[in-house]
Amino acid sequence: MATPAVTRVLTGITTSGTPHLGNYVGAVRPAVAASRNPGTESFYFLADLHSLIKAQDPAKTQRSTLEIAATWLACGLDPAKVWFYRQSDVPETTELTWLLTCVAGKGILNRAHAYKAAVDKNRADGEDDDAGITAGLFMYPVLMAADILIFNANQVPVGRDQIQHIEMARDFGQRFNHVYGRDYFVLPEALVDDNVATLPGLDGRKMSKSYGNTIPLFASRNEMKKLIAGIVTDSRAPGEAKDTEGSALFQLYQAFASAEETAAMRQAYADGIGWGDAKQKLFERIDAEIAPLRDKYETLIAKPADIEAVLRDGGARLREKYAIPFLAELRDAVGLRDLSKQSAGSEAKAANKAALPQFKQYRDSDDRFYFKLLDGEGKLLVQSAGFDLPKDAGRAIGVLKQARTGDELQTPEIQEVLVPVEDVLAALAAMREAA
C-alpha cells in the first residue's frame, strides 16, 4: 500500500468507564479540533477489544461504549467528515494482529511498560512473575499496532507514556516489510502535544477513574456543582492571598477559561478570593462550555439505535474502502492464497519479473536499526551504520534516495559502499525514475 497523499491521523478511545472532564480536555476537545484540519484524514475508533483486557463486565462494556460514542458525537465529531467506528466491527484488525504476531519479537514485548509493571508488582508481592497476567495484556502492543497499520496511519496522537507502543508498531511493520520484501506498511510517528492539559482531580492528583477522583463530563448541573464544591483546597481564609501554583482549582479553571479570564482569576487569587467564590466561578465557567454539549449528549444517548447505526455504517464503509482489500493483499503476501490460481509457470514468472533496487530496514541482534540497499537481483550495494531509533534510519534513507554525487554517499550513516559508486548512483536514479 503506497504512502497516502494526505496525512492519516488515528486516535483510539478505550471503552472503559464514564468520560470525565480530564478525558474531555486532554483528548476529546483537541482531537475534535484537529479533525477539522485540512489535508488530514482522521480515524477515530472505540477500542472495545482493548477494554476487555481490564474490564470483563459485559454490561459495563456495553454501557461505556454507548457513553463514549455519544460523548464524541455530542462534542462535535462529524461522522460524515471523519472515520468513526468500533474496533470490533473491523475484523481485519484481529487477523492482521496474528500476521504481526508471527513477526513480532517476544523480547520486545517483554519490555512493554504495562507488562513490566505487572511483573514488578508480582515480584514486590512475592508472587510468580506472571501471576494473574493474561496473554491479552502481554499482546496488547500487537493489537495496537494492528489498529494503526491496518489503515497505514501516518501519525498517532499519544501521551509520552504511549510512545513506546508507537515504536513497537513501527518495529513490527518494519519487520513484516523486511520479511516479505516490500513496503506494505507505512511506519507511523507518535504525535505528542505537550501543550495538552492534564487535569487534576478532586483530591489534587491526576484526574483518573483508578483514583476515583473524577468529575463526570456530563454530570447534571447540581451534581457537577456539588463535586466542584468538594475540590480539596488549603485553609487560607477569604482576604488572604492564595497561590495559583499547585492549586487544582486554578488548573481546572485555566483549562476552560480564556487568557483574559485566567489572568483575572490569577489576580483574584492574589487579592484573596474566598474558596467558595472561586469554586462558584469555576462551576460557572465549566458549565458555560459543557451545558450545550450536555443537551446534545442526553438527546443522543436516549437513542442508542441511532448511535449503533452510525458506528456500523462507519465500520462497513471503512472495511470496504481500506481494510478488506488491504488484508487481501497481505494474505497474498504471506502465502495465504487461492490454490486454484497456482500455475506451473507462476514461480518462473515471478522470478523473471523485472525488479527495481530497494531499501530494506531491519533490527539486528544488537537491538539497533539498520538498512541496506539491494539491486534488482538482491545484490548488496550499500550497508548502513546502526541507529538507535527506526525513524532515524528512515530519515537517512530519505536523504540517501536523493543522492546524485559520490560525495553525498560519504556520510556517517553509511558504513560501507560495496560496489563502484556509479552503480549505487544508477540504482538510486532508477528508483527515483520509477517513483
ZAZA-683579 format. One line per field, with one value per residue (C-alpha): residue number from 1; residue in three letters; x, y, z. Coordinates in steps of 0.02 Angstrom, whole numbers, padded with zeros to 5 digits. Example, Ala and Ser with C-alpha at 12.3 -4.5 7.8 and 13.67 -1.06 7.14 Angstrom:
nr	1; 2
rest	ala; ser
east	00615; 00684
north	-00225; -00053
up	00390; 00357
END
This chain:
nr	1; 2; 3; 4; 5; 6; 7; 8; 9; 10; 11; 12; 13; 14; 15; 16; 17; 18; 19; 20; 21; 22; 23; 24; 25; 26; 27; 28; 29; 30; 31; 32; 33; 34; 35; 36; 37; 38; 39; 40; 41; 42; 43; 44; 45; 46; 47; 48; 49; 50; 51; 52; 53; 54; 55; 56; 57; 58; 59; 60; 61; 62; 63; 64; 65; 66; 67; 68; 69; 70; 71; 72; 73; 74; 75; 76; 77; 78; 79; 80; 81; 82; 83; 84; 85; 86; 87; 88; 89; 90; 91; 92; 93; 94; 95; 96; 97; 98; 99; 100; 101; 102; 103; 104; 105; 106; 107; 108; 109; 110; 111; 112; 113; 114; 115; 116; 117; 118; 119; 120; 121; 122; 123; 124; 125; 126; 127; 128; 129; 130; 131; 132; 133; 134; 135; 136; 137; 138; 139; 140; 141; 142; 143; 144; 145; 146; 147; 148; 149; 150; 151; 152; 153; 154; 155; 156; 157; 158; 159; 160; 161; 162; 163; 164; 165; 166; 167; 168; 169; 170; 171; 172; 173; 174; 175; 176; 177; 178; 179; 180; 181; 182; 183; 184; 185; 186; 187; 188; 189; 190; 191; 192; 193; 194; 195; 196; 197; 198; 199; 200; 201; 202; 203; 204; 205; 206; 207; 208; 209; 210; 211; 212; 213; 214; 215; 216; 217; 218; 219; 220; 221; 222; 223; 224; 225; 226; 227; 228; 229; 230; 231; 232; 233; 234; 235; 236; 237; 238; 239; 240; 241; 242; 243; 244; 245; 246; 247; 248; 249; 250; 251; 252; 253; 254; 255; 256; 257; 258; 259; 260; 261; 262; 263; 264; 265; 266; 267; 268; 269; 270; 271; 272; 273; 274; 275; 276; 277; 278; 279; 280; 281; 282; 283; 284; 285; 286; 287; 288; 289; 290; 291; 292; 293; 294; 295; 296; 297; 298; 299; 300; 301; 302; 303; 304; 305; 306; 307; 308; 309; 310; 311; 312; 313; 314; 315; 316; 317; 318; 319; 320; 321; 322; 323; 324; 325; 326; 327; 328; 329; 330; 331; 332; 333; 334; 335; 336; 337; 338; 339; 340; 341; 342; 343; 344; 345; 346; 347; 348; 349; 350; 351; 352; 353; 354; 355; 356; 357; 358; 359; 360; 361; 362; 363; 364; 365; 366; 367; 368; 369; 370; 371; 372; 373; 374; 375; 376; 377; 378; 379; 380; 381; 382; 383; 384; 385; 386; 387; 388; 389; 390; 391; 392; 393; 394; 395; 396; 397; 398; 399; 400; 401; 402; 403; 404; 405; 406; 407; 408; 409; 410; 411; 412; 413; 414; 415; 416; 417; 418; 419; 420; 421; 422; 423; 424; 425; 426; 427; 428; 429; 430; 431; 432; 433; 434; 435
rest	met; ala; thr; pro; ala; val; thr; arg; val; leu; thr; gly; ile; thr; thr; ser; gly; thr; pro; his; leu; gly; asn; tyr; val; gly; ala; val; arg; pro; ala; val; ala; ala; ser; arg; asn; pro; gly; thr; glu; ser; phe; tyr; phe; leu; ala; asp; leu; his; ser; leu; ile; lys; ala; gln; asp; pro; ala; lys; thr; gln; arg; ser; thr; leu; glu; ile; ala; ala; thr; trp; leu; ala; cys; gly; leu; asp; pro; ala; lys; val; trp; phe; tyr; arg; gln; ser; asp; val; pro; glu; thr; thr; glu; leu; thr; trp; leu; leu; thr; cys; val; ala; gly; lys; gly; ile; leu; asn; arg; ala; his; ala; tyr; lys; ala; ala; val; asp; lys; asn; arg; ala; asp; gly; glu; asp; asp; asp; ala; gly; ile; thr; ala; gly; leu; phe; met; tyr; pro; val; leu; met; ala; ala; asp; ile; leu; ile; phe; asn; ala; asn; gln; val; pro; val; gly; arg; asp; gln; ile; gln; his; ile; glu; met; ala; arg; asp; phe; gly; gln; arg; phe; asn; his; val; tyr; gly; arg; asp; tyr; phe; val; leu; pro; glu; ala; leu; val; asp; asp; asn; val; ala; thr; leu; pro; gly; leu; asp; gly; arg; lys; met; ser; lys; ser; tyr; gly; asn; thr; ile; pro; leu; phe; ala; ser; arg; asn; glu; met; lys; lys; leu; ile; ala; gly; ile; val; thr; asp; ser; arg; ala; pro; gly; glu; ala; lys; asp; thr; glu; gly; ser; ala; leu; phe; gln; leu; tyr; gln; ala; phe; ala; ser; ala; glu; glu; thr; ala; ala; met; arg; gln; ala; tyr; ala; asp; gly; ile; gly; trp; gly; asp; ala; lys; gln; lys; leu; phe; glu; arg; ile; asp; ala; glu; ile; ala; pro; leu; arg; asp; lys; tyr; glu; thr; leu; ile; ala; lys; pro; ala; asp; ile; glu; ala; val; leu; arg; asp; gly; gly; ala; arg; leu; arg; glu; lys; tyr; ala; ile; pro; phe; leu; ala; glu; leu; arg; asp; ala; val; gly; leu; arg; asp; leu; ser; lys; gln; ser; ala; gly; ser; glu; ala; lys; ala; ala; asn; lys; ala; ala; leu; pro; gln; phe; lys; gln; tyr; arg; asp; ser; asp; asp; arg; phe; tyr; phe; lys; leu; leu; asp; gly; glu; gly; lys; leu; leu; val; gln; ser; ala; gly; phe; asp; leu; pro; lys; asp; ala; gly; arg; ala; ile; gly; val; leu; lys; gln; ala; arg; thr; gly; asp; glu; leu; gln; thr; pro; glu; ile; gln; glu; val; leu; val; pro; val; glu; asp; val; leu; ala; ala; leu; ala; ala; met; arg; glu; ala; ala
east	00000; 00076; 00101; -00062; -00064; -00149; -00092; -00187; -00209; -00280; -00348; -00414; -00527; -00537; -00716; -00691; -00790; -00885; -00798; -00741; -00677; -00497; -00542; -00629; -00486; -00345; -00415; -00589; -00582; -00411; -00449; -00614; -00524; -00386; -00515; -00558; -00380; -00367; -00260; -00296; -00392; -00446; -00485; -00573; -00616; -00691; -00563; -00686; -00570; -00433; -00555; -00578; -00402; -00460; -00650; -00739; -00913; -01018; -01150; -01019; -00925; -01086; -01136; -00963; -00962; -01128; -01074; -00908; -00984; -01117; -00983; -00882; -01035; -01101; -00933; -00937; -00857; -00939; -00952; -00980; -00807; -00703; -00696; -00789; -00804; -00797; -00638; -00732; -00830; -00668; -00620; -00475; -00386; -00385; -00325; -00184; -00142; -00099; 00006; 00104; 00116; 00212; 00348; 00345; 00493; 00447; 00595; 00518; 00352; 00442; 00495; 00320; 00286; 00119; 00185; 00345; 00243; 00133; 00286; 00368; 00212; 00207; 00388; 00356; 00211; 00315; 00214; 00267; 00319; 00168; 00037; -00129; -00057; -00159; -00095; -00208; -00105; 00056; -00006; -00087; 00051; 00024; -00163; -00125; 00000; -00133; -00256; -00129; -00054; -00219; -00251; -00069; -00089; 00050; 00026; -00047; -00080; -00020; 00044; 00227; 00188; 00121; 00269; 00340; 00185; 00208; 00391; 00334; 00208; 00350; 00459; 00325; 00279; 00460; 00495; 00347; 00406; 00579; 00522; 00401; 00510; 00401; 00344; 00168; 00159; 00190; 00289; 00188; 00251; 00198; 00115; 00146; 00068; 00147; 00025; -00125; -00179; -00180; -00317; -00306; -00449; -00549; -00402; -00266; -00195; -00215; -00399; -00419; -00552; -00424; -00410; -00599; -00570; -00658; -00792; -00904; -00909; -01097; -01145; -01303; -01281; -01320; -01202; -01061; -01084; -01079; -00921; -00831; -00876; -00783; -00617; -00478; -00406; -00297; -00354; -00322; -00471; -00554; -00442; -00281; -00178; -00179; -00054; -00105; 00044; -00013; -00195; -00307; -00450; -00347; -00282; -00460; -00515; -00369; -00413; -00582; -00551; -00482; -00314; -00404; -00515; -00364; -00270; -00421; -00431; -00244; -00269; -00419; -00306; -00179; -00320; -00378; -00536; -00629; -00625; -00814; -00819; -00677; -00769; -00928; -00830; -00755; -00926; -00999; -00854; -00859; -01048; -01047; -00947; -01021; -01207; -01241; -01142; -01237; -01402; -01338; -01269; -01434; -01526; -01401; -01390; -01579; -01570; -01441; -01504; -01453; -01278; -01266; -01312; -01177; -01043; -01094; -01101; -00927; -00854; -00938; -00879; -00704; -00691; -00748; -00632; -00474; -00473; -00540; -00434; -00277; -00297; -00319; -00153; -00069; -00141; -00068; 00099; 00116; 00057; -00124; -00181; -00312; -00235; -00336; -00240; -00072; 00007; 00163; 00239; 00197; 00362; 00461; 00353; 00386; 00572; 00580; 00480; 00587; 00639; 00698; 00831; 00759; 00799; 00768; 00761; 00786; 00829; 00986; 01035; 01119; 00946; 01000; 00915; 00997; 00958; 01036; 01017; 00997; 00994; 00854; 00936; 00962; 01146; 01202; 01256; 01260; 01261; 01213; 01284; 01173; 01040; 00961; 00787; 00699; 00642; 00825; 00861; 00709; 00769; 00942; 00860; 00762; 00923; 01014; 00874; 00910; 01099; 01165; 01353; 01483; 01517; 01338; 01370; 01514; 01413; 01425; 01259; 01339; 01452; 01508; 01479; 01515; 01513; 01576; 01494; 01425; 01324; 01246; 01201; 01125; 01019; 00959; 00918; 00816; 00717; 00680; 00625; 00509; 00433
north	00000; 00166; 00311; 00409; 00582; 00657; 00638; 00500; 00528; 00389; 00401; 00257; 00280; 00135; 00096; 00084; 00192; 00355; 00503; 00640; 00818; 00756; 00650; 00799; 00923; 00800; 00701; 00740; 00928; 00937; 00785; 00857; 01021; 00925; 00829; 00991; 01020; 01024; 00891; 00767; 00603; 00566; 00395; 00384; 00214; 00144; 00019; -00107; -00255; -00169; -00137; -00325; -00336; -00250; -00239; -00406; -00346; -00360; -00235; -00104; -00130; -00103; 00050; 00127; 00103; 00194; 00336; 00365; 00360; 00485; 00595; 00610; 00646; 00774; 00862; 00891; 00742; 00730; 00550; 00620; 00700; 00576; 00388; 00347; 00162; 00024; -00080; -00246; -00200; -00215; -00400; -00375; -00292; -00453; -00554; -00429; -00447; -00630; -00589; -00464; -00584; -00702; -00572; -00481; -00514; -00584; -00492; -00327; -00373; -00420; -00237; -00164; -00044; -00119; -00296; -00248; -00151; -00304; -00416; -00292; -00287; -00477; -00481; -00349; -00454; -00612; -00691; -00784; -00660; -00697; -00724; -00654; -00585; -00630; -00656; -00510; -00390; -00462; -00449; -00278; -00189; -00305; -00269; -00083; -00099; -00184; -00042; 00080; -00019; -00085; 00094; 00146; 00293; 00422; 00498; 00437; 00566; 00493; 00543; 00517; 00355; 00282; 00324; 00151; 00072; 00176; 00124; -00058; -00033; 00035; -00113; -00243; -00156; -00137; -00320; -00375; -00265; -00341; -00522; -00507; -00394; -00242; -00087; -00143; -00034; 00150; 00171; 00283; 00428; 00470; 00640; 00711; 00878; 00938; 01083; 00970; 00991; 00852; 00895; 00869; 00778; 00817; 00771; 00859; 00702; 00672; 00651; 00465; 00332; 00225; 00359; 00385; 00573; 00618; 00741; 00656; 00759; 00759; 00758; 00858; 01040; 01002; 00854; 00950; 01097; 00978; 00890; 01055; 01112; 00960; 01001; 00998; 01170; 01238; 01325; 01505; 01617; 01749; 01902; 01801; 01792; 01620; 01528; 01475; 01358; 01184; 01237; 01104; 01228; 01355; 01224; 01167; 01347; 01382; 01230; 01306; 01493; 01618; 01702; 01858; 01758; 01662; 01825; 01893; 01735; 01745; 01922; 01865; 01735; 01871; 01980; 01841; 01774; 01654; 01471; 01463; 01608; 01532; 01366; 01456; 01544; 01376; 01295; 01437; 01434; 01246; 01242; 01378; 01264; 01096; 01138; 01145; 00984; 00902; 00937; 00854; 00708; 00675; 00678; 00557; 00433; 00419; 00343; 00202; 00126; 00284; 00277; 00092; 00135; 00270; 00151; 00007; 00120; 00188; 00015; -00055; 00088; 00082; -00105; -00092; 00051; 00002; -00149; -00288; -00251; -00218; -00378; -00474; -00401; -00451; -00627; -00646; -00578; -00711; -00852; -00874; -00891; -00973; -01140; -01148; -00999; -01083; -01120; -01213; -01059; -00939; -00957; -00931; -00782; -00706; -00738; -00658; -00506; -00350; -00294; -00124; -00086; -00072; -00021; -00144; -00094; -00215; -00231; -00332; -00437; -00286; -00205; -00066; -00022; -00040; -00027; -00092; -00052; -00202; -00205; -00289; -00459; -00444; -00397; -00289; -00115; -00013; -00060; 00069; 00101; 00065; 00184; 00193; 00229; 00162; 00336; 00392; 00251; 00303; 00484; 00427; 00325; 00479; 00579; 00440; 00421; 00598; 00571; 00617; 00626; 00513; 00642; 00626; 00443; 00483; 00510; 00437; 00348; 00239; 00102; 00032; 00053; -00120; -00082; 00060; 00225; 00239; 00079; 00147; 00313; 00220; 00115; 00270; 00355; 00201; 00209; 00394; 00367; 00225; 00330
up	00000; -00052; 00067; 00071; -00011; 00141; 00320; 00409; 00595; 00703; 00880; 00986; 01137; 01259; 01310; 01497; 01616; 01601; 01515; 01634; 01620; 01606; 01454; 01376; 01399; 01367; 01221; 01156; 01135; 01050; 00939; 00877; 00837; 00746; 00643; 00554; 00492; 00301; 00220; 00360; 00351; 00529; 00605; 00775; 00845; 01003; 01067; 01137; 01109; 01209; 01351; 01378; 01449; 01608; 01603; 01598; 01646; 01485; 01541; 01588; 01424; 01326; 01428; 01415; 01227; 01215; 01330; 01243; 01068; 01123; 01200; 01041; 00936; 01061; 01063; 00877; 00791; 00619; 00553; 00377; 00379; 00480; 00502; 00663; 00702; 00832; 00836; 00842; 00685; 00583; 00599; 00479; 00625; 00725; 00575; 00550; 00734; 00702; 00549; 00652; 00799; 00684; 00653; 00821; 00934; 01106; 01179; 01126; 01205; 01365; 01379; 01362; 01506; 01560; 01561; 01654; 01783; 01813; 01832; 01951; 02059; 02066; 02122; 02254; 02318; 02319; 02178; 02022; 01886; 01777; 01912; 01854; 01692; 01539; 01363; 01318; 01424; 01352; 01171; 01191; 01091; 00941; 00934; 00949; 00806; 00700; 00737; 00667; 00524; 00450; 00391; 00369; 00486; 00474; 00646; 00811; 00948; 01113; 01283; 01320; 01411; 01248; 01135; 01164; 01083; 00926; 00917; 00932; 00791; 00684; 00729; 00687; 00524; 00475; 00513; 00407; 00263; 00278; 00286; 00140; 00033; 00008; 00100; 00138; 00292; 00320; 00481; 00597; 00700; 00878; 00887; 01061; 01108; 01270; 01274; 01304; 01483; 01612; 01736; 01924; 02007; 02164; 02276; 02176; 02096; 01909; 01868; 01841; 01861; 01952; 02088; 02099; 02093; 01930; 01881; 01751; 01593; 01579; 01762; 01796; 01844; 02026; 02033; 01949; 02067; 02216; 02153; 02120; 02295; 02359; 02274; 02404; 02446; 02586; 02744; 02693; 02732; 02623; 02610; 02620; 02459; 02381; 02270; 02095; 02087; 02136; 02151; 02074; 02068; 01970; 01849; 01813; 01785; 01669; 01560; 01518; 01527; 01402; 01431; 01494; 01613; 01678; 01711; 01806; 01913; 01948; 02012; 02115; 02199; 02239; 02309; 02425; 02342; 02455; 02406; 02397; 02272; 02171; 02160; 02104; 01965; 01913; 01907; 01802; 01680; 01654; 01642; 01509; 01395; 01443; 01456; 01268; 01243; 01386; 01298; 01139; 01238; 01326; 01160; 01082; 01223; 01229; 01054; 01062; 00900; 00807; 00881; 00837; 00657; 00648; 00711; 00599; 00447; 00484; 00506; 00349; 00238; 00309; 00282; 00102; 00059; 00153; 00269; 00157; 00003; 00107; 00207; 00044; -00014; 00148; 00143; -00031; 00030; 00165; 00051; 00110; -00070; -00178; -00228; -00389; -00454; -00437; -00606; -00655; -00730; -00589; -00497; -00656; -00699; -00529; -00544; -00715; -00665; -00681; -00507; -00452; -00324; -00150; 00028; 00168; 00351; 00494; 00677; 00713; 00863; 00944; 00957; 00837; 00673; 00502; 00318; 00159; -00025; -00141; -00330; -00427; -00410; -00223; -00230; -00083; -00138; 00022; 00206; 00337; 00508; 00659; 00726; 00898; 00828; 00672; 00622; 00614; 00492; 00391; 00382; 00323; 00185; 00132; 00117; 00025; -00102; -00162; -00182; -00353; -00323; -00244; -00109; -00048; -00011; 00106; 00265; 00442; 00412; 00277; 00345; 00179; -00009; -00081; -00268; -00377; -00332; -00509; -00484; -00325; -00406; -00554; -00435; -00345; -00510; -00564; -00402; -00425; -00605; -00555; -00416
END
